[in-house]
């Protein structure tokens, strides 16, 4: 069963054009899709936005159950 479970190999970050067109990017400079479409500027974002958890908020605390009315 473990042989059937394969991780998908793909580029983690695509160039702007590939991301816009929702196609696979091979992370070359320029990538093959930009070369094929004759896009002069194959641009990758410098910063990859990450999920940020809000700071200054208290973690959720469990509340005691209210007695039935």
PDB file with SEQRES, HELIX, SHEET and CRYST1 records, atoms N, CA, C and O in Angstrom:
SEQRES   1 A   69  UNK UNK UNK UNK UNK UNK UNK UNK UNK UNK UNK UNK UNK          
SEQRES   2 A   69  UNK UNK UNK UNK UNK UNK UNK UNK UNK UNK UNK UNK UNK          
SEQRES   3 A   69  UNK UNK UNK UNK UNK UNK UNK UNK UNK UNK UNK UNK UNK          
SEQRES   4 A   69  UNK UNK UNK UNK UNK UNK UNK UNK UNK UNK UNK UNK UNK          
SEQRES   5 A   69  UNK UNK UNK UNK UNK UNK UNK UNK UNK UNK UNK UNK UNK          
SEQRES   6 A   69  UNK UNK UNK UNK                                              
HELIX    1 AA1 UNK A    2  UNK A    4  5                                   3    
HELIX    2 AA2 UNK A   16  UNK A   21  1                                   6    
HELIX    3 AA3 UNK A   32  UNK A   36  1                                   5    
CRYST1    1.000    1.000    1.000  90.00  90.00  90.00 P 1           1          
ATOM      1  N   UNK A   1       0.828  -1.194   0.000  1.00  0.00           N  
ATOM      2  CA  UNK A   1       0.000   0.000   0.000  1.00  0.00           C  
ATOM      3  C   UNK A   1       0.868   1.252   0.000  1.00  0.00           C  
ATOM      4  O   UNK A   1       0.506   2.262  -0.604  1.00  0.00           O  
ATOM      5  N   UNK A   2       2.018   1.188   0.681  1.00  0.00           N  
ATOM      6  CA  UNK A   2       2.886   2.358   0.747  1.00  0.00           C  
ATOM      7  C   UNK A   2       3.451   2.717  -0.622  1.00  0.00           C  
ATOM      8  O   UNK A   2       3.769   3.878  -0.877  1.00  0.00           O  
ATOM      9  N   UNK A   3       3.578   1.725  -1.504  1.00  0.00           N  
ATOM     10  CA  UNK A   3       4.084   2.000  -2.843  1.00  0.00           C  
ATOM     11  C   UNK A   3       3.105   2.840  -3.650  1.00  0.00           C  
ATOM     12  O   UNK A   3       3.510   3.586  -4.542  1.00  0.00           O  
ATOM     13  N   UNK A   4       1.822   2.722  -3.339  1.00  0.00           N  
ATOM     14  CA  UNK A   4       0.812   3.468  -4.076  1.00  0.00           C  
ATOM     15  C   UNK A   4       0.739   4.932  -3.654  1.00  0.00           C  
ATOM     16  O   UNK A   4       0.223   5.765  -4.400  1.00  0.00           O  
ATOM     17  N   UNK A   5       1.245   5.251  -2.477  1.00  0.00           N  
ATOM     18  CA  UNK A   5       1.186   6.621  -1.985  1.00  0.00           C  
ATOM     19  C   UNK A   5       2.432   7.372  -2.436  1.00  0.00           C  
ATOM     20  O   UNK A   5       3.516   7.182  -1.886  1.00  0.00           O  
ATOM     21  N   UNK A   6       2.271   8.212  -3.424  1.00  0.00           N  
ATOM     22  CA  UNK A   6       3.390   9.001  -3.930  1.00  0.00           C  
ATOM     23  C   UNK A   6       3.089  10.463  -3.707  1.00  0.00           C  
ATOM     24  O   UNK A   6       1.960  10.914  -3.901  1.00  0.00           O  
ATOM     25  N   UNK A   7       4.103  11.199  -3.300  1.00  0.00           N  
ATOM     26  CA  UNK A   7       3.919  12.632  -3.173  1.00  0.00           C  
ATOM     27  C   UNK A   7       4.003  13.253  -4.550  1.00  0.00           C  
ATOM     28  O   UNK A   7       4.801  12.833  -5.388  1.00  0.00           O  
ATOM     29  N   UNK A   8       3.187  14.241  -4.773  1.00  0.00           N  
ATOM     30  CA  UNK A   8       3.160  14.909  -6.068  1.00  0.00           C  
ATOM     31  C   UNK A   8       4.342  15.856  -6.157  1.00  0.00           C  
ATOM     32  O   UNK A   8       4.523  16.721  -5.300  1.00  0.00           O  
ATOM     33  N   UNK A   9       5.145  15.686  -7.199  1.00  0.00           N  
ATOM     34  CA  UNK A   9       6.288  16.568  -7.390  1.00  0.00           C  
ATOM     35  C   UNK A   9       5.862  17.710  -8.293  1.00  0.00           C  
ATOM     36  O   UNK A   9       5.478  17.490  -9.441  1.00  0.00           O  
ATOM     37  N   UNK A  10       5.928  18.916  -7.781  1.00  0.00           N  
ATOM     38  CA  UNK A  10       5.596  20.079  -8.593  1.00  0.00           C  
ATOM     39  C   UNK A  10       6.316  21.285  -8.038  1.00  0.00           C  
ATOM     40  O   UNK A  10       6.732  21.307  -6.880  1.00  0.00           O  
ATOM     41  N   UNK A  11       6.454  22.274  -8.871  1.00  0.00           N  
ATOM     42  CA  UNK A  11       7.111  23.493  -8.436  1.00  0.00           C  
ATOM     43  C   UNK A  11       6.263  24.158  -7.371  1.00  0.00           C  
ATOM     44  O   UNK A  11       5.045  24.265  -7.512  1.00  0.00           O  
ATOM     45  N   UNK A  12       6.899  24.600  -6.320  1.00  0.00           N  
ATOM     46  CA  UNK A  12       6.169  25.221  -5.221  1.00  0.00           C  
ATOM     47  C   UNK A  12       5.687  26.611  -5.590  1.00  0.00           C  
ATOM     48  O   UNK A  12       4.610  27.026  -5.163  1.00  0.00           O  
ATOM     49  N   UNK A  13       6.458  27.324  -6.367  1.00  0.00           N  
ATOM     50  CA  UNK A  13       6.120  28.700  -6.705  1.00  0.00           C  
ATOM     51  C   UNK A  13       6.225  28.868  -8.211  1.00  0.00           C  
ATOM     52  O   UNK A  13       7.221  28.479  -8.821  1.00  0.00           O  
ATOM     53  N   UNK A  14       5.204  29.442  -8.796  1.00  0.00           N  
ATOM     54  CA  UNK A  14       5.189  29.670 -10.238  1.00  0.00           C  
ATOM     55  C   UNK A  14       5.510  31.119 -10.540  1.00  0.00           C  
ATOM     56  O   UNK A  14       5.380  31.993  -9.683  1.00  0.00           O  
ATOM     57  N   UNK A  15       5.933  31.362 -11.780  1.00  0.00           N  
ATOM     58  CA  UNK A  15       6.123  32.748 -12.199  1.00  0.00           C  
ATOM     59  C   UNK A  15       4.747  33.403 -12.299  1.00  0.00           C  
ATOM     60  O   UNK A  15       3.724  32.719 -12.274  1.00  0.00           O  
ATOM     61  N   UNK A  16       4.727  34.689 -12.410  1.00  0.00           N  
ATOM     62  CA  UNK A  16       3.465  35.428 -12.400  1.00  0.00           C  
ATOM     63  C   UNK A  16       2.571  35.014 -13.564  1.00  0.00           C  
ATOM     64  O   UNK A  16       1.364  34.852 -13.386  1.00  0.00           O  
ATOM     65  N   UNK A  17       3.148  34.840 -14.757  1.00  0.00           N  
ATOM     66  CA  UNK A  17       2.345  34.460 -15.921  1.00  0.00           C  
ATOM     67  C   UNK A  17       1.731  33.069 -15.744  1.00  0.00           C  
ATOM     68  O   UNK A  17       0.549  32.873 -16.026  1.00  0.00           O  
ATOM     69  N   UNK A  18       2.525  32.110 -15.280  1.00  0.00           N  
ATOM     70  CA  UNK A  18       2.005  30.753 -15.088  1.00  0.00           C  
ATOM     71  C   UNK A  18       0.929  30.734 -14.009  1.00  0.00           C  
ATOM     72  O   UNK A  18      -0.069  30.025 -14.139  1.00  0.00           O  
ATOM     73  N   UNK A  19       1.123  31.500 -12.959  1.00  0.00           N  
ATOM     74  CA  UNK A  19       0.118  31.556 -11.912  1.00  0.00           C  
ATOM     75  C   UNK A  19      -1.168  32.184 -12.437  1.00  0.00           C  
ATOM     76  O   UNK A  19      -2.266  31.735 -12.110  1.00  0.00           O  
ATOM     77  N   UNK A  20      -1.025  33.219 -13.249  1.00  0.00           N  
ATOM     78  CA  UNK A  20      -2.195  33.895 -13.815  1.00  0.00           C  
ATOM     79  C   UNK A  20      -2.950  32.960 -14.760  1.00  0.00           C  
ATOM     80  O   UNK A  20      -4.181  32.933 -14.765  1.00  0.00           O  
ATOM     81  N   UNK A  21      -2.198  32.190 -15.563  1.00  0.00           N  
ATOM     82  CA  UNK A  21      -2.819  31.273 -16.524  1.00  0.00           C  
ATOM     83  C   UNK A  21      -3.162  29.922 -15.902  1.00  0.00           C  
ATOM     84  O   UNK A  21      -3.780  29.080 -16.553  1.00  0.00           O  
ATOM     85  N   UNK A  22      -2.762  29.709 -14.638  1.00  0.00           N  
ATOM     86  CA  UNK A  22      -3.002  28.467 -13.898  1.00  0.00           C  
ATOM     87  C   UNK A  22      -2.437  27.261 -14.633  1.00  0.00           C  
ATOM     88  O   UNK A  22      -3.122  26.263 -14.857  1.00  0.00           O  
ATOM     89  N   UNK A  23      -1.165  27.383 -15.000  1.00  0.00           N  
ATOM     90  CA  UNK A  23      -0.466  26.287 -15.657  1.00  0.00           C  
ATOM     91  C   UNK A  23       0.807  25.987 -14.883  1.00  0.00           C  
ATOM     92  O   UNK A  23       1.272  26.813 -14.098  1.00  0.00           O  
ATOM     93  N   UNK A  24       1.363  24.824 -15.101  1.00  0.00           N  
ATOM     94  CA  UNK A  24       2.564  24.414 -14.381  1.00  0.00           C  
ATOM     95  C   UNK A  24       3.777  25.197 -14.859  1.00  0.00           C  
ATOM     96  O   UNK A  24       3.971  25.394 -16.058  1.00  0.00           O  
ATOM     97  N   UNK A  25       4.574  25.633 -13.922  1.00  0.00           N  
ATOM     98  CA  UNK A  25       5.797  26.385 -14.205  1.00  0.00           C  
ATOM     99  C   UNK A  25       6.983  25.500 -13.839  1.00  0.00           C  
ATOM    100  O   UNK A  25       6.962  24.832 -12.805  1.00  0.00           O  
ATOM    101  N   UNK A  26       8.022  25.489 -14.682  1.00  0.00           N  
ATOM    102  CA  UNK A  26       9.178  24.650 -14.371  1.00  0.00           C  
ATOM    103  C   UNK A  26      10.269  25.399 -13.609  1.00  0.00           C  
ATOM    104  O   UNK A  26      11.346  24.848 -13.381  1.00  0.00           O  
ATOM    105  N   UNK A  27      10.011  26.633 -13.214  1.00  0.00           N  
ATOM    106  CA  UNK A  27      10.890  27.453 -12.371  1.00  0.00           C  
ATOM    107  C   UNK A  27      12.232  27.772 -13.016  1.00  0.00           C  
ATOM    108  O   UNK A  27      13.178  28.125 -12.312  1.00  0.00           O  
ATOM    109  N   UNK A  28      12.336  27.658 -14.314  1.00  0.00           N  
ATOM    110  CA  UNK A  28      13.540  28.103 -15.010  1.00  0.00           C  
ATOM    111  C   UNK A  28      13.449  29.614 -15.170  1.00  0.00           C  
ATOM    112  O   UNK A  28      12.400  30.205 -14.914  1.00  0.00           O  
ATOM    113  N   UNK A  29      14.535  30.234 -15.588  1.00  0.00           N  
ATOM    114  CA  UNK A  29      14.497  31.670 -15.861  1.00  0.00           C  
ATOM    115  C   UNK A  29      15.019  31.900 -17.262  1.00  0.00           C  
ATOM    116  O   UNK A  29      16.230  31.805 -17.459  1.00  0.00           O  
ATOM    117  N   UNK A  30      14.203  32.190 -18.235  1.00  0.00           N  
ATOM    118  CA  UNK A  30      12.738  32.215 -18.208  1.00  0.00           C  
ATOM    119  C   UNK A  30      12.186  30.801 -18.260  1.00  0.00           C  
ATOM    120  O   UNK A  30      12.851  29.878 -18.731  1.00  0.00           O  
ATOM    121  N   UNK A  31      10.966  30.640 -17.775  1.00  0.00           N  
ATOM    122  CA  UNK A  31      10.355  29.306 -17.772  1.00  0.00           C  
ATOM    123  C   UNK A  31       9.938  28.926 -19.191  1.00  0.00           C  
ATOM    124  O   UNK A  31       9.837  29.780 -20.072  1.00  0.00           O  
ATOM    125  N   UNK A  32       9.703  27.650 -19.394  1.00  0.00           N  
ATOM    126  CA  UNK A  32       9.383  27.168 -20.743  1.00  0.00           C  
ATOM    127  C   UNK A  32       8.080  27.754 -21.274  1.00  0.00           C  
ATOM    128  O   UNK A  32       7.947  27.956 -22.481  1.00  0.00           O  
ATOM    129  N   UNK A  33       7.122  28.028 -20.401  1.00  0.00           N  
ATOM    130  CA  UNK A  33       5.857  28.614 -20.852  1.00  0.00           C  
ATOM    131  C   UNK A  33       6.053  30.052 -21.316  1.00  0.00           C  
ATOM    132  O   UNK A  33       5.441  30.471 -22.298  1.00  0.00           O  
ATOM    133  N   UNK A  34       6.892  30.808 -20.628  1.00  0.00           N  
ATOM    134  CA  UNK A  34       7.167  32.185 -21.047  1.00  0.00           C  
ATOM    135  C   UNK A  34       7.945  32.202 -22.356  1.00  0.00           C  
ATOM    136  O   UNK A  34       7.717  33.075 -23.194  1.00  0.00           O  
ATOM    137  N   UNK A  35       8.859  31.253 -22.546  1.00  0.00           N  
ATOM    138  CA  UNK A  35       9.603  31.157 -23.801  1.00  0.00           C  
ATOM    139  C   UNK A  35       8.650  30.825 -24.938  1.00  0.00           C  
ATOM    140  O   UNK A  35       8.715  31.430 -26.008  1.00  0.00           O  
ATOM    141  N   UNK A  36       7.767  29.864 -24.705  1.00  0.00           N  
ATOM    142  CA  UNK A  36       6.821  29.444 -25.734  1.00  0.00           C  
ATOM    143  C   UNK A  36       5.864  30.572 -26.107  1.00  0.00           C  
ATOM    144  O   UNK A  36       5.516  30.728 -27.278  1.00  0.00           O  
ATOM    145  N   UNK A  37       5.434  31.363 -25.114  1.00  0.00           N  
ATOM    146  CA  UNK A  37       4.494  32.454 -25.397  1.00  0.00           C  
ATOM    147  C   UNK A  37       5.211  33.752 -25.747  1.00  0.00           C  
ATOM    148  O   UNK A  37       4.575  34.791 -25.921  1.00  0.00           O  
ATOM    149  N   UNK A  38       6.539  33.690 -25.850  1.00  0.00           N  
ATOM    150  CA  UNK A  38       7.362  34.849 -26.197  1.00  0.00           C  
ATOM    151  C   UNK A  38       7.152  36.014 -25.232  1.00  0.00           C  
ATOM    152  O   UNK A  38       7.131  37.179 -25.630  1.00  0.00           O  
ATOM    153  N   UNK A  39       6.996  35.670 -23.954  1.00  0.00           N  
ATOM    154  CA  UNK A  39       6.865  36.668 -22.903  1.00  0.00           C  
ATOM    155  C   UNK A  39       8.268  37.131 -22.528  1.00  0.00           C  
ATOM    156  O   UNK A  39       9.082  36.332 -22.065  1.00  0.00           O  
ATOM    157  N   UNK A  40       8.554  38.406 -22.723  1.00  0.00           N  
ATOM    158  CA  UNK A  40       9.896  38.929 -22.474  1.00  0.00           C  
ATOM    159  C   UNK A  40      10.239  38.919 -20.990  1.00  0.00           C  
ATOM    160  O   UNK A  40      11.399  38.725 -20.626  1.00  0.00           O  
ATOM    161  N   UNK A  41       9.249  39.125 -20.133  1.00  0.00           N  
ATOM    162  CA  UNK A  41       9.517  39.232 -18.700  1.00  0.00           C  
ATOM    163  C   UNK A  41       8.921  38.039 -17.961  1.00  0.00           C  
ATOM    164  O   UNK A  41       7.718  37.992 -17.701  1.00  0.00           O  
ATOM    165  N   UNK A  42       9.773  37.083 -17.631  1.00  0.00           N  
ATOM    166  CA  UNK A  42       9.352  35.954 -16.805  1.00  0.00           C  
ATOM    167  C   UNK A  42       9.738  36.324 -15.380  1.00  0.00           C  
ATOM    168  O   UNK A  42      10.905  36.224 -14.999  1.00  0.00           O  
ATOM    169  N   UNK A  43       8.762  36.750 -14.600  1.00  0.00           N  
ATOM    170  CA  UNK A  43       9.040  37.340 -13.288  1.00  0.00           C  
ATOM    171  C   UNK A  43       8.500  36.446 -12.182  1.00  0.00           C  
ATOM    172  O   UNK A  43       7.380  35.940 -12.257  1.00  0.00           O  
ATOM    173  N   UNK A  44       9.320  36.265 -11.158  1.00  0.00           N  
ATOM    174  CA  UNK A  44       8.931  35.538  -9.959  1.00  0.00           C  
ATOM    175  C   UNK A  44       8.840  36.535  -8.820  1.00  0.00           C  
ATOM    176  O   UNK A  44       9.655  37.453  -8.727  1.00  0.00           O  
ATOM    177  N   UNK A  45       7.848  36.357  -7.950  1.00  0.00           N  
ATOM    178  CA  UNK A  45       7.729  37.241  -6.797  1.00  0.00           C  
ATOM    179  C   UNK A  45       8.856  36.937  -5.826  1.00  0.00           C  
ATOM    180  O   UNK A  45       9.198  35.777  -5.596  1.00  0.00           O  
ATOM    181  N   UNK A  46       9.428  37.990  -5.261  1.00  0.00           N  
ATOM    182  CA  UNK A  46      10.525  37.816  -4.318  1.00  0.00           C  
ATOM    183  C   UNK A  46      10.018  37.244  -3.002  1.00  0.00           C  
ATOM    184  O   UNK A  46      10.624  36.325  -2.452  1.00  0.00           O  
ATOM    185  N   UNK A  47       8.922  37.775  -2.497  1.00  0.00           N  
ATOM    186  CA  UNK A  47       8.350  37.306  -1.245  1.00  0.00           C  
ATOM    187  C   UNK A  47       7.137  36.456  -1.533  1.00  0.00           C  
ATOM    188  O   UNK A  47       6.241  36.852  -2.279  1.00  0.00           O  
ATOM    189  N   UNK A  48       7.121  35.302  -0.943  1.00  0.00           N  
ATOM    190  CA  UNK A  48       5.957  34.447  -1.069  1.00  0.00           C  
ATOM    191  C   UNK A  48       5.071  34.753   0.126  1.00  0.00           C  
ATOM    192  O   UNK A  48       5.505  34.604   1.268  1.00  0.00           O  
ATOM    193  N   UNK A  49       3.838  35.180  -0.117  1.00  0.00           N  
ATOM    194  CA  UNK A  49       2.981  35.486   1.023  1.00  0.00           C  
ATOM    195  C   UNK A  49       2.698  34.233   1.838  1.00  0.00           C  
ATOM    196  O   UNK A  49       2.355  33.184   1.291  1.00  0.00           O  
ATOM    197  N   UNK A  50       2.847  34.356   3.142  1.00  0.00           N  
ATOM    198  CA  UNK A  50       2.585  33.233   4.022  1.00  0.00           C  
ATOM    199  C   UNK A  50       1.399  33.575   4.899  1.00  0.00           C  
ATOM    200  O   UNK A  50       1.051  34.742   5.079  1.00  0.00           O  
ATOM    201  N   UNK A  51       0.800  32.560   5.429  1.00  0.00           N  
ATOM    202  CA  UNK A  51      -0.321  32.785   6.323  1.00  0.00           C  
ATOM    203  C   UNK A  51       0.222  33.302   7.641  1.00  0.00           C  
ATOM    204  O   UNK A  51       1.118  32.706   8.239  1.00  0.00           O  
ATOM    205  N   UNK A  52      -0.326  34.404   8.078  1.00  0.00           N  
ATOM    206  CA  UNK A  52       0.128  35.011   9.320  1.00  0.00           C  
ATOM    207  C   UNK A  52      -0.989  34.893  10.339  1.00  0.00           C  
ATOM    208  O   UNK A  52      -2.139  35.242  10.072  1.00  0.00           O  
ATOM    209  N   UNK A  53      -0.630  34.397  11.501  1.00  0.00           N  
ATOM    210  CA  UNK A  53      -1.628  34.335  12.558  1.00  0.00           C  
ATOM    211  C   UNK A  53      -1.627  35.667  13.280  1.00  0.00           C  
ATOM    212  O   UNK A  53      -0.561  36.243  13.500  1.00  0.00           O  
ATOM    213  N   UNK A  54      -2.781  36.167  13.652  1.00  0.00           N  
ATOM    214  CA  UNK A  54      -2.830  37.460  14.326  1.00  0.00           C  
ATOM    215  C   UNK A  54      -2.150  37.385  15.686  1.00  0.00           C  
ATOM    216  O   UNK A  54      -2.339  36.431  16.441  1.00  0.00           O  
ATOM    217  N   UNK A  55      -1.365  38.397  15.979  1.00  0.00           N  
ATOM    218  CA  UNK A  55      -0.691  38.438  17.269  1.00  0.00           C  
ATOM    219  C   UNK A  55      -1.527  39.261  18.231  1.00  0.00           C  
ATOM    220  O   UNK A  55      -2.330  40.097  17.816  1.00  0.00           O  
ATOM    221  N   UNK A  56      -1.338  39.024  19.486  1.00  0.00           N  
ATOM    222  CA  UNK A  56      -2.058  39.787  20.489  1.00  0.00           C  
ATOM    223  C   UNK A  56      -3.429  39.226  20.801  1.00  0.00           C  
ATOM    224  O   UNK A  56      -4.153  39.797  21.617  1.00  0.00           O  
ATOM    225  N   UNK A  57      -3.797  38.144  20.185  1.00  0.00           N  
ATOM    226  CA  UNK A  57      -5.087  37.544  20.503  1.00  0.00           C  
ATOM    227  C   UNK A  57      -4.854  36.349  21.406  1.00  0.00           C  
ATOM    228  O   UNK A  57      -3.924  35.570  21.201  1.00  0.00           O  
ATOM    229  N   UNK A  58      -5.689  36.216  22.386  1.00  0.00           N  
ATOM    230  CA  UNK A  58      -5.557  35.111  23.327  1.00  0.00           C  
ATOM    231  C   UNK A  58      -6.072  33.832  22.680  1.00  0.00           C  
ATOM    232  O   UNK A  58      -7.036  33.870  21.916  1.00  0.00           O  
ATOM    233  N   UNK A  59      -5.447  32.717  22.974  1.00  0.00           N  
ATOM    234  CA  UNK A  59      -5.956  31.458  22.434  1.00  0.00           C  
ATOM    235  C   UNK A  59      -7.337  31.164  23.015  1.00  0.00           C  
ATOM    236  O   UNK A  59      -7.664  31.591  24.122  1.00  0.00           O  
ATOM    237  N   UNK A  60      -8.128  30.439  22.258  1.00  0.00           N  
ATOM    238  CA  UNK A  60      -9.470  30.114  22.713  1.00  0.00           C  
ATOM    239  C   UNK A  60      -9.408  29.203  23.925  1.00  0.00           C  
ATOM    240  O   UNK A  60      -8.659  28.227  23.952  1.00  0.00           O  
ATOM    241  N   UNK A  61     -10.205  29.537  24.923  1.00  0.00           N  
ATOM    242  CA  UNK A  61     -10.272  28.744  26.140  1.00  0.00           C  
ATOM    243  C   UNK A  61     -11.598  27.997  26.152  1.00  0.00           C  
ATOM    244  O   UNK A  61     -12.624  28.569  25.786  1.00  0.00           O  
ATOM    245  N   UNK A  62     -11.600  26.761  26.555  1.00  0.00           N  
ATOM    246  CA  UNK A  62     -12.874  26.037  26.631  1.00  0.00           C  
ATOM    247  C   UNK A  62     -13.745  26.634  27.729  1.00  0.00           C  
ATOM    248  O   UNK A  62     -13.268  26.934  28.824  1.00  0.00           O  
ATOM    249  N   UNK A  63     -15.012  26.799  27.425  1.00  0.00           N  
ATOM    250  CA  UNK A  63     -15.946  27.331  28.416  1.00  0.00           C  
ATOM    251  C   UNK A  63     -16.714  26.168  29.026  1.00  0.00           C  
ATOM    252  O   UNK A  63     -17.001  25.178  28.354  1.00  0.00           O  
ATOM    253  N   UNK A  64     -17.043  26.297  30.303  1.00  0.00           N  
ATOM    254  CA  UNK A  64     -17.846  25.222  30.903  1.00  0.00           C  
ATOM    255  C   UNK A  64     -19.234  25.198  30.276  1.00  0.00           C  
ATOM    256  O   UNK A  64     -19.787  26.236  29.912  1.00  0.00           O  
ATOM    257  N   UNK A  65     -19.773  24.020  30.159  1.00  0.00           N  
ATOM    258  CA  UNK A  65     -21.103  23.871  29.572  1.00  0.00           C  
ATOM    259  C   UNK A  65     -22.137  24.495  30.492  1.00  0.00           C  
ATOM    260  O   UNK A  65     -22.052  24.377  31.714  1.00  0.00           O  
ATOM    261  N   UNK A  66     -23.112  25.157  29.893  1.00  0.00           N  
ATOM    262  CA  UNK A  66     -24.174  25.759  30.694  1.00  0.00           C  
ATOM    263  C   UNK A  66     -25.149  24.668  31.113  1.00  0.00           C  
ATOM    264  O   UNK A  66     -25.440  23.754  30.342  1.00  0.00           O  
ATOM    265  N   UNK A  67     -25.651  24.769  32.337  1.00  0.00           N  
ATOM    266  CA  UNK A  67     -26.621  23.754  32.771  1.00  0.00           C  
ATOM    267  C   UNK A  67     -27.916  23.890  31.974  1.00  0.00           C  
ATOM    268  O   UNK A  67     -28.284  25.002  31.596  1.00  0.00           O  
ATOM    269  N   UNK A  68     -28.605  22.802  31.713  1.00  0.00           N  
ATOM    270  CA  UNK A  68     -29.862  22.884  30.961  1.00  0.00           C  
ATOM    271  C   UNK A  68     -30.894  23.702  31.718  1.00  0.00           C  
ATOM    272  O   UNK A  68     -30.938  23.679  32.948  1.00  0.00           O  
ATOM    273  N   UNK A  69     -31.710  24.414  30.989  1.00  0.00           N  
ATOM    274  CA  UNK A  69     -32.706  25.294  31.603  1.00  0.00           C  
ATOM    275  C   UNK A  69     -33.985  24.567  31.872  1.00  0.00           C  
ATOM    276  O   UNK A  69     -34.934  25.157  32.388  1.00  0.00           O  
TER     277      UNK A  69                                                      
END                                                                             
